[in-house]
Amino acid sequence: MNKLPININDLINARTVEWERLEFKEGWNPEKTLHTMCAFANDVHNLGGGYIIIGVGEENGRPVVPPKGLKRNQVDKLQKEVIALGYKIQPYYHPIVIPCCR
């Protein structure tokens, strides 16, 4: 069961353009992910945060398909690291981390 309020396949396969609520990250980079989390936490336009999709590259703001993905043995560790990044933001930002597998 998918817990995301939006369908991950729609984000990737519909060739959605990257915008202020959507970021594609080809691989795991904690610093770049933290910068995006800070931007979503600031939520200047009161849009309710955003989506960071890790494992999908982007080119000119569009997702590169097929997705590169992540190795299954990386997922638990990565989830913990994303949550830990939330403690680096003041006030604490609690990201919702949902792994999607094909």
C-alpha positions as CSV (number, residue, x, y, z in Angstrom):
1,M,0.0,0.0,0.0
2,N,1.4,3.4,-1.0
3,K,1.3,6.0,1.8
4,L,2.2,8.9,-0.3
5,P,-0.6,11.4,-1.0
6,I,0.5,11.4,-4.6
7,N,1.3,8.5,-6.8
8,I,5.1,8.1,-7.2
9,N,4.6,6.7,-10.7
10,D,2.8,9.9,-11.7
11,L,5.7,12.0,-10.5
12,I,8.3,9.9,-12.4
13,N,6.5,8.7,-15.6
14,A,4.4,11.7,-16.3
15,R,7.6,13.7,-17.0
16,T,6.6,16.2,-14.3
17,V,8.9,19.3,-14.3
18,E,10.9,19.8,-11.1
19,W,9.4,22.7,-9.2
20,E,9.4,24.2,-5.7
21,R,7.7,21.1,-4.1
22,L,9.5,18.4,-6.1
23,E,13.2,17.5,-6.2
24,F,14.8,14.5,-7.9
25,K,18.1,13.2,-6.5
26,E,20.0,10.6,-8.4
27,G,21.8,9.3,-5.4
28,W,22.2,9.9,-1.7
29,N,23.9,13.2,-0.9
30,P,23.1,14.3,2.7
31,E,24.2,17.9,2.2
32,K,22.1,18.5,-0.9
33,T,19.2,16.7,0.7
34,L,19.5,18.9,3.8
35,H,19.4,22.0,1.7
36,T,16.2,20.8,0.0
37,M,14.6,19.9,3.3
38,C,15.4,23.4,4.6
39,A,13.7,24.9,1.7
40,F,10.6,22.7,2.2
41,A,10.6,23.5,5.9
42,N,10.7,27.3,5.2
43,D,7.6,26.8,3.0
44,V,7.4,30.5,2.0
45,H,4.3,30.0,-0.1
46,N,2.6,27.8,2.5
47,L,2.4,24.8,0.1
48,G,2.9,22.2,2.8
49,G,6.4,21.0,2.2
50,G,7.4,18.9,-0.8
51,Y,8.8,15.6,-2.2
52,I,12.4,14.6,-2.4
53,I,12.7,11.5,-4.7
54,I,16.0,9.8,-4.1
55,G,17.1,7.3,-6.7
56,V,15.8,9.3,-9.7
57,G,18.1,11.6,-11.6
58,E,17.0,14.8,-13.3
59,E,18.0,16.6,-16.5
60,N,16.7,20.1,-17.1
61,G,14.2,19.7,-14.3
62,R,12.7,16.4,-15.7
63,P,13.2,13.0,-14.2
64,V,15.6,10.6,-16.0
65,V,13.8,7.3,-16.7
66,P,14.2,4.5,-16.0
67,P,15.0,5.5,-12.4
68,K,18.4,4.5,-11.1
69,G,16.9,3.5,-7.8
70,L,18.7,2.5,-4.6
71,K,19.9,-0.9,-3.5
72,R,17.5,-2.6,-1.1
73,N,20.3,-2.9,1.6
74,Q,20.6,0.9,1.5
75,V,17.0,1.8,2.3
76,D,16.9,1.4,6.1
77,K,20.1,3.3,6.6
78,L,19.1,6.0,4.3
79,Q,15.7,6.4,6.1
80,K,17.5,6.9,9.4
81,E,19.9,9.4,7.9
82,V,17.1,11.5,6.4
83,I,15.3,11.6,9.7
84,A,18.6,12.5,11.5
85,L,19.0,15.5,9.1
86,G,15.7,16.9,10.5
87,Y,17.5,17.4,13.8
88,K,20.0,19.7,12.1
89,I,17.2,22.2,11.3
90,Q,15.9,24.5,14.0
91,P,13.1,24.1,14.9
92,Y,13.3,20.4,14.3
93,Y,11.8,19.3,11.0
94,H,10.2,15.9,10.8
95,P,10.3,14.5,7.3
96,I,8.0,11.6,6.3
97,V,10.2,9.0,4.7
98,I,8.4,6.4,2.6
99,P,10.5,3.9,0.6
100,C,8.9,2.9,-2.7
101,C,9.9,-0.4,-4.4
102,R,9.0,-1.6,-7.8
